[in-house]
Amino acid sequence: MKKLLILIIILTGFSINILHSQPSFPANGKVFIDDIVPRVDIFINPDTLEWIYENVESDIEFHADFIFNNGEDIDTIEDIGFRLRGNTSRHSQKKSFKVSFNTFVQGRKYCGLEKINLNGEHNDPSITRSKICWDVLREFEIPASRSNHVELYINNNYYGLYLNVEHVDEEFVESRFGNKDGNLYKCLWPADLNYLGDDPELYKFDDFGRRTYDLKTNTAEDNYSDFANFIDILNNTPDNEFACEIRKVFNIDDYLKIIAIDIISGNWDGYIYNKNNFYLYHNTETDKFEYILYDLDNTLGIDWIGRDWGDRNIYDWQQHGNEVRPLYTRIMDIPEFKDQYSYYVNILLNEITKTEIIFPKIETIKSMISPYVVNDPYYPLDYGYSYQDFLNSFEETLGGHAAYGIKPYFEIRNNSASQQLELNNIIPIVKYMQYNTPQINVNLDVTLYVKDENSNPNVEIIYVKNGGSSNSIEMFDDGMHNDGEAGDNFYGNSIPALTSSGTMDFQIKVSDNNFNFVFSPCEMIQLEISPSADPLLYINEFMASNDTTISDEFGEFEDWIEIYNGDSESIWLGDKYLSDNFDNPDKWQLPQIDLPSNEFLLIWADNDTEQGENHTNFKLKQEGEQIGIFDSDTTGFFPLDTLTFGLQQTDISFGRKPDGGNLWMFFDTATPGYSNVSSGIYQYSLEQFRIFPNPVSGDFLFFNEKRNEIKLSDLSGKTILIAKKTDVLNISSLSKGFYIISTNRGETSKIVVR
């Protein structure tokens, strides 16, 4: 079963090219668990804390200790960095704080995080608006910060209810986009993205003592050339070329979703209205910029500038006069993009922010956090709010900057937006294309995501071999054409291979029954096809947190990596290497064996080489890291297949579908040592009897010799089936999952039914 499809691979050998990978959405984990209110304790020298409160503009980080208690886990991190954060909130009574785990201990992370933000949300009487918006973004499949409410104690004194918000940094972008080597720019007022000239140095100007476009990664190089190029294309491309050219450098499809959320949530303190509060990340996997939202407390009816955000025109959100916002105005001037934006607004109004849907979620949050507001000593200090005001803030206006209660805001915003909405038939949405780099006699496999308001759009690959005539081949979303799961809006198929050197040109055409069509990309992609001596070895599946799925020959549940030979011939592994560090490619030498064509090898990543030749000298990190297969030293350890992965879930594997294919997905039911697509039953451990044949594709389980009794149980020990004096156990009625086979002789084996 597919749990969540994410494409976060970086392949530096010849395997997959990605025009626009789908972002990942890490699980909340224990740090951002949001069905309870964890406790955060900070212990810091009282004199230091007093100095921090007296010097509110300082960004000096001071030594402190951090304890996180979510009711199940209590973690203590000593010697963290602690300081104030924010802009105007520094001068509030209820301040916001930044916790840094790596300031004084270089390279340290906590659950994959280098920093977290503890926001006082002093402007918001509900202490909930940001949380609602972060949840809406996640539900709408936009990469955004995870968040949860926590109770904050400093030196055992209760400082109140806070919102714990994930920090946007290199760890954030790696977990969402699979890479962190690109430039990440924090953009604050007056970040209008207007053209200042070709010189990248022009975009390093300061305002309020910091850069408006502040580079947060690769600071030693301090190279703004990518940013200047993006600004040039955004501002200076002719109208008739804009749609194609902006797609080359910017993830326009997901940004249209963000525009919809900004306007429905009334986020006036972002780019479109206030040229403020966003990040731009140059995703090196796609060579496109990603727009990342930041700071969402001025939403859902909060107003400081005398506007009514509840009924403002959804097609006229920007400021007027000389205030130009090209990333908004130029996009909305393109009918294709405006219609797609309207399509996303309609989805929001009917599937996410509809009152019947969102009100119960709001009530759940309110009920959970209410006990922590009652005794919050800092909650009343800035605006005189009482606990009753907290309760009322969900249902009615409190006056002043809290111009709406949260529920009335959604009622009015949804109603006014619905009346203003202009729905037209959209041009099909095409994104997340990826394809392998084929060699001679290797098919060109293409997958991409397609969405349209009409079902069953026609998707086809248009291709030209060696400059000849144009051909086409249909793409399918049926789970049988390298397209993932049936009905997941991912389409796939393969162009037959060239049998000799040459060129392959291709692009995708998508059309619907309203006679709308689109080519993606606008111009054909051309590939040079040539012979290759590189073997087709793949990292096919892995598990970075194995508690119960499969044990090694010593009965230990260790991390594992599955290698697949997708070549037509056997491959000698003895001169090749496996590593979890791209800078150390020869970290662990593969076993001295031939891996047959279309076969699998299971490797235990347990840092225990004494247990055998299939046990590595490294382990995998659950929070994410690198894995690579590298060729021999004679080729300079050429990378055959590499990937960078994000946060993993316990007993959930991450693998390709099909084997050696383009798509990566989470599997609830792992298949270590076997195909990711074959159905049937697999044996996971070396036992005294064997399942035969293995795997099977039919409805019966066969044993190679008869037993007096065969029993099948679930993992709790409950007996499901019993067969006596037979070699056949009918499994046609079994649900997918893990089972235990046992015999009257005491033999057992763990199996999985897929």
N, C-alpha and C positions, 0 to 999 in steps of 0.2 A: 504494500500500500504506500502510495506517495504521501508524505506528511507535509512537506513544503519544498517547492522547487526553488533552488537558488543557484545561480551561475557565478561563482566567485573564483574562477580558475585563471591562473596566469600560466600560459604554456609557452615556454621558450624554445622547445624543440619543435619538430614539425608535427603538429597535431591539429590545433583548432585556432582559427582566426575569429575574432569577435568584433563586430561593428558596434554592438551596444548590448552589454551583458545585463541580465536582470539583477537587480539589487537583492541583497540578503536581508533577512529580518531576524536578528538573533532573539532567542528566547529571553524572557525577563530575568531568568536565573534568580539566585537568592538575593542579589543586591537590589533588584527592581521588582521584587515580588509585590503585587498590588492588591491582594485580597486580604492582607493584614497590614498593620502599621508597625514596621520594625522600629527598634530603638537604636539611635546613634549616640554614642558618648564620645566627647572630646575632653581630654585632660591636658591642661596647659598651665604654665606658671601664672598665678593670678596677677602678678605685676605686668607680665607680658600681655595678658588679656586686657588689662586696663589701658596699656599703651595703644593697643590696636583700636580701642574705642575712642581714644583721644586723637588719633592720627588716621582719620577715616579715608584719606586719599592715598594712603600708603599701600603698595603691593608687596611689601616685604613679607616673606613667608617665615613663620616661626615654628620651632620644634614643638610637637604635641604628640599625644597618643590617641589612637582611634579604636573604638570598639563597636562592632556591628552585631546586633542581636535581632534575628528575625523570628524568634520563637523556637526554632529548631537548631540553628547554628549560632554560636557565639565566637566571633573572630576578633582577635586583638592584633592590631598593627602598630608597632612602636615607631616613633621618630618619623611621623608624617609632617608634611608642610601644611600650615593653616594660616589663612588670611581672609580679609574681607573681599567681596567681589561685588560687581554691579556698577551702576552709574549713580542715578539719583537715590537708589536704595541705601547707599553708603551713609547718607545723612538721615535716614529714617531711624526710628527707635528699634524696630524689628529688622535687624540687618541680615544680609545674606553672606554666605561663607563659601570659600573654595577649599577643598581637601585635596592635597597632592601626595600620592603614595611614593613618588620617585624623586622628590626634591632632594632628600638627604641620603637616600639609598638608590643609587643609580640603577636604572633598568627595572626596578621593582614595579609589579602590578598587583592589583587586588581583583581577582575574578576577571582578569583581562583588561582592567581599567587602570589608567595612570592617575586620573583625577575624577572627582565628582563635584557637583554644584549643589549646595544646600541653600535653597531660595526661600526667603521669608514670605514672599507673596504679600507684602504689606499693603499693596494697592487694592487687593482683591478681598472683599469681606467674606467671600465663600472659600477662599484658599483653594479653589478648584478649577478655575477657568483654564489655566495652563494645562493641567492634567487632562481635562476633557479634550482640548485641542491636540495634545500629543497622541491621545488615543484615537481620535478621528484620523489623524495622519497615518497612523499605523494600519488602521482598518482599511484605509484607501490605498494601501500599499505604496506609501511614500517613505523613503528612508529618513527617519527622524529620531530624535533622542527618546530613549526609554525614560520612564519617570514613575515615581511612587511617593506617597506620603510617608514621612518618618517623624517620630518624636525626637527632638534634639535636647540632649543634656550636655552642659559644659561644666566641668568640675562638680558633677552630681547635682547641678541646679537646672531645673526645667526651663528651657528657652522657648518652648512652644512647638507647634505643629509646623513642619517644613515640607517643601517639595524637593525631593531628591531627583535631579535632572542630569542625564548623561552628558558629559562634556564632549564637545565636538573637537576632535584632534586626530592625530594619525591613526590611533587605535579605532576610533569611530569609523573613519573612511575605509580602513582595511576590513572591518567587520561587515560593512555594507557593500563595498565595491570590489573587494578582493585584492586591493593594492593600496600602498600608502606612500609611494615614492613621488607622487604628483604634487604640484603646488596647491596649498590650501590657503585661501584668502578670507580673512574675517573682514566683513564690509559693514562699516558703521557710518552714521550721518556725517557728511552729505554724499553718500555713495549712490550717485544717480546713474553711473555707467555711461556717461556721455564721453564723446571722443575729445581727447586733448591733443592728439598728435601721434605720429608713428613712434616716437622715442619712448621706450619702456620706462625711462627714468621719470617721465612726466606723471606717472601714476603712483609715485612714492610720496606724494605730498602729505603734510600733516594737518590735522585739525584737532583741537582740544588736547594737544600734547601727544597724539598718537596718529599713526597713518590711517587714512580713511580706508584704504585697501591694504590691510596689514597681513603680510605673508607670515604664516605660522609654521610652515615646514620648509625645508631646504633653505634656511635663512642664511647659511654661509655663502651660498651662491647668489642669493638675493636677485634672482633673474626674473624680471617681469615681462619677458618677451611674449610668453604665451598669453598673458592677460591683455597686453597691448594688441595682439593679433585678434583676440576675441572681440575687444571693444571696436576695432576697426571694421570687422565684418558686421557686427551688430549695427553700427551707425552708418556705414558708408556703402553697403551693398545695395544696388538698384532694386526697386520694388519687385520687378519681374524675376529677379534671381534670389530674392531673400529667403523664400521657403526652403529651397534646396541648400543654400549656402549656410544658413543658420543651423540646419540639421547636422552639418559636418562638424561643427565645433561646440554644439550645445545640446543637451538632452531636453529637447523641446517638449516631447510627449509627456514626460513626468512633470515638467514645469507647468504645463497647462492644468494639471490636476492641482498643483500648489496654488495657482491663481484662484481656482474655484474655491479651495479651502480658505484662503486669505479673505476672500470677499464674503463668503457665507459666514465665516466666524467673526467678521468685522475687525480683522487685524489691520488697523490703520498705521501701526508703528513698524511695518515692514518696508520692503522696497517700494511697492507701487505708490503708496501715499506719502510716506515719510522718508524715503531713500535711506533705510536704516535696517539693521538687525538681520543679516543673512551671511552665509558663507558661499563661496564658489570654490569647488574642488576640480582640478584638472585630472580627470580619471584617465590614468595612463593605459588602462586596458582598452578603452574605447577611443581615446584621444579627444574626448568631449568634456566640456565643463558640466558639472552637476550643481544644481541650486539646492542649498540646505538651509532650512528655516532655523531661526534662533530667537528666543525670548518672546513668549506668547502670553504675557500677562495682560497686555492691553487689548483684550478681545472680548467677545460676547457681551458687548454693551458698555464696557469701561471707556470713558471719554474724558479727555483733558483739554480739548480744543474746540468744543462747542459744535459738534456735528452729531447728527442722528444716524448712527451706523446701521440701525435696524431696517430702514427702508431706502437707503442710498441705492442709486442705480447700479445694477450689477455689471453694466457695460460702460460705466463712467466712474471708475473708482479713484483715479489719480487726482492729484491737485491740478489746478488750472493756472493760467498765466504763463510765466516763463519757466515753470518747473517741468522739464521734459524727462520722461522715464522711458527711454527707447526700448528696454527689454519688455515693457508692457505695451506701449503704444504701437510699436512696429508689429508686434505679434497680433494684437487685436485688429490691426488693419488688414490682415490676411484672412479672407473669408474661410479658408480651410481651417485655420487655427481657431478663429472665433467660433465656428460651428462645433469644433471638437471641445472647446472650453464649455460651451452650452451643454453639450452632451454630458460632460463630467458634472456640471452643476445639477443637472437633472438626476443623475445617479445619487449624488449627495443628498438631495432633497427627498428622494423616495426610498433610499436604502440605508442611509447612515444617520442623517440629522433629522429625519422625520420624528415628530414628537412621540409617537407611539413606540418608537425604537429607542430613542436616546434618553427619554425621561426616566425609564426604569434604571438605566445605567447611572444617571446622575443621582438618583435616589440611593442606589447602592453605595456610591462614594460618600454621599452625605451621611448616611447611617454609620458607615465605618469610621469616619473621621470625627464625628460629633463629640465623642467623649474626650478627645484630645484638644478640643478647642475650649472647652469649659474652663480649664485651669491654665490656659496659655497666658502667661503673665505679660507678654509683649503684644498680644493681639489688640488690646484696647488703646495702646499708647499713641499711635499715629493719628487715628481718626475718631477715637472715642467709641469704637465699635464694642457692642456687648454681645453676649452669647445669643440673645434673641435676634440681634441684627444678623448674626451668622445664619440662623435658621431662616429669617425673612429674605436674605439675599438670594435665595434660590427661587423665591416666589414673587418678589416685588422689588421695585426700585427703592434705594435708600437715599436717593438724592445726591447732589454733588457729582463726583466723577463716576459713581456707580449708577449710571443713568438707566440701567435695566436690571431687573432680576434675571437670572439665567434662563429660567423657563419662559418668561414673557419675551425675552430676546429671541429665542428660537422660534416661538410662535409667530412673531412679527416678521422676523427675517425670512423664515420659510415661506410665509404667505406673500410677502412683497416680492421675493425672488421668483416665486412661481408665477406671479402675475406679469413680471417683466421678462420672463424667459422666452427666448426666441429659438425654437427648435427647428432645425433643418436636417435633411439627410446628410450624414457625415461621409466624408471620404474615408474608406477603411483605415483603421489605425494599424500601422506596421512597425514593430520595434523588436529589440533583442535578437537581431539576426546573428547567427554564428555558423561557421562552416570549417571543415577541415582543410588542410593544405594537401591536396592529393599529389601523388607521384604517378608514374606510369603504372597502369593496371590497378590503380586505386581509385574507387569511385569518389566523386565530390558529394559529400553529405551536407545538406543545408537544412537548418531549422530556424524558425522565427515565430514570433508572437503576432497574432492577427485578431483584431476585435472590431466588430461592426454592430450597429443596432439591428441589422438583419442577420438572421441565422444563416449558416452555411454559405459564406462568401466563397467565391472561386479563387483559389490560390494556385499559382503556377510559376515554375522556374522558366524563364526565357534564357536560352543559352546558345552560344555559337562556338563551335570547335574549329580551331585553326583558321579563323577568319572566313569560314564558309557560310552556309545558309543558316537562318535562325530556326531553332527548334524550341519546343516547349514540353514540359512534363508536369503533371498535376501534383500538388502537395496535399497531404492528408493529415487530419487530426483524429486518427483512429487507433493510436497506440501501436501501430505495426509498421511505421515508416520513419523510424528514428525520431519520433516526435513526442516522446514522453508518454503521458497517460492520455487515453482517449477522452476527448471533450474538454481538454485543459487550455484550449486556444493556442497551443503550440502546434505548428504544422511542419511536416518534414518530408523529405524524399531525397533521392540520390540521382545525380547525373552519371550515366555510364562512363567508365574510365577511358582515357586515351591509351592506346596501345604503343604509342611512341611519343617522343618529345614534341611539344607544341604549345598552343595557348588555349585557354578556356575563358570565355567571356560570359558573364551571367548577371542577371538581376531578377527581382521578384515582381510579378504583376498580381495585384489583388483587385477584384471587381465584385460588385454586389448587384442585386436585382433591381436597384434604382439607377443603374447605368453609371454609378460612380466607380472610379478606378484610380489606382495609384501605382507608380513604379518605385521600388525601393532597392537600392538607392537610386537617385535621379539618373546617374550615369552607370553604365555597366562596370562591374568589377572584372579586371583581367588578371588571370593567374598564368604563370609560366609553369608548364608541366615538364618535369625532367626526371631522369633516373635518380634513384636514391639508394645508398647502401645502408641507410639507417634502419635498424630493425624496428618493427611496430610493437614496442613494449609499452604497456599502459599501466598506470596506477588506476585500478578499476573500481576498487571499493576499499573503505577503511573504517575503523571505529576507534575513536580517541578516548572513549570512556566505556569500558566493557566490564559490567558488574555481573551479569548473569547469562550473557548470550552464548559464549563458547569458551571452553577452557583448553589450554594447551595440554601436551602430553604429561605434564606434571600436575594437572588439576588446577592450574592458576588462570584466572580470568585477566588476561593482559590485553593491551592495545594491539591491534593487528592491521596489516596492510595486505591487500590482495593484488597480485600482479597478473596481468593477462597478456598472452602472446596473440596479438591480432594478425600476425604475419602468416604467410602461406607455408612457411617452413619452420622447423625447430630453431630455437635461438639459444646459443651458449651464453649462460649467465655469469660464468666464472670470471670474466674480465670486465664486469659492469658493477655499478655501485648504487646503493640506496642511501639517501641522506635527508635529514631534517634541517639542513642549513645549506643554502645555495652557495655560500662562500666557502664551504667545506665539502665539495661534491664527492670525495672519496672516503667519506666518513665510515661506511660499512660496506664491505664487499659481499656481493650476492653469492649464493651457494654455487659450488662447482658442478653444475648440472646442465643438461639440455632441457629446455621447456618446450614441449611439443606445440605445434600449431593449434590455436584455439583452446589451449589449456590454461589452467590457473595455478598460481603458487601462493600459498598463505604464509606470510611472514609475521612473526611475533615481535612487535616493537616494545620490548620489555627491559631493555638495557641489562640483559642477562645472557651474554654470549656463551657462558659456560654450559648452558642448557642445550646447545646444539647449533648446527649451521643455519637454522631458520630463525634464530633469535638475534636481534640487532643490539647495537651498543647505544641505543637511544630510545626514549619513549616519546609518545605524542602528547601535545598539550591540548587539553580539552578546550581552552579558550581560543585556540587557533594558532597555526604556525605554517611551516612549509614542508612539503614532501617532494622529492625528486628522484628520478632514475637517471643515472649518468653513465655515459660510455667510458671506454678504457682511457688510460693516460695517453695512448697514441693519438687520440683525437682531441686531446686537451680536456678530457671529461665532458664531452659534448652532451648537452641536456637532451635526453630522449623523451622525457615526459615530466613536467613539473607542475605543481599547483600550490596555491596559497589558500588556506581555508580559514573560515571564521569559527565562532563558538559552536561546539558540538554538544549533542544531548546524549545522556547516558543510555546505552543499549540501543541507540539509533545509529545505523550506519549511514555513510554518505558515499554514493557511488554513481557510476555512469549508467545510462540507459539509452541504447543497448550497450552491451559489452564493448568497450573501446569507443563508444559513441560520443556525441557532442554534449548531450544534456547530463547535468549532475542533479541528483535529488536525494532527499533523505528517505531511508527505507525503515519502516517499523519492523519489518521482517528481514533481517540481514541474511546474506548468502555467502559467507566466507568460504572460498575455495570452489564456488560454483557460479553458474551464470546468473546475472541479475534479471534475466527475462524468462528463463525456462520455468514452467510451472511443474509442480510435483512435490516429492518428498526428498529431503536431504538428511544424511547422517552427519553429525557434528563431532563425534568423538571416536577414538579407536577402542572398540569393545571386543568381546569374545565372539560375537556373531555379527553378521553384516546384513544390510538391506540390499536386495538384489532384484532387478537392476537398479542402479543408483546414478543419476536421478531417474524417476519414472514420470510418465506424463499421463498415465491412465488413472483409474479410480481404485486400484488395488495395490496393496503393499505385499511384496513377495519375499519370502525367506528362503535361503538356500538349503535348509534342512528343517524337517518338521520338529515341533516341540509339542509337549502335551498340552500346554496352555500358553497363550500370548495375551498380554494385557496392555491396553493403551490407556494412559492417565494424563490429566492435565497437570500443570506445574504445582498445583496445590495438593496433588495426590489423589484427587477424585477420579475414580475409574470411569472411563468413557465407553470402552469397548472391550469385549473378551472373545477370543476365538480359541476353541479347543480342538486338538488333533487335526490341525489344518496348517497349510503353509500360506494361506491367503487371509488378509484382514481387510475388509471393505472399509475404505476411508472416504467414500463419496459424499457422506453427509457431514464431514468435519468442517468446522470453520478454520480460517487461516490462523496460524499461530504455532506455539511451541507445545510439544507433547513428549511424554516419556513412554518408551516401549520397554516392557519387562517380560521375562519368561519365568516358568516354574523353576528353572535352574539358577535363578538369581542374576541372570544377565540383564543389563539395562543399556539403553542408548537414548540420547536426546535427539529428537528430530524436529523438523519444522515442516508444516504444510503450507504451501503458497497457493 
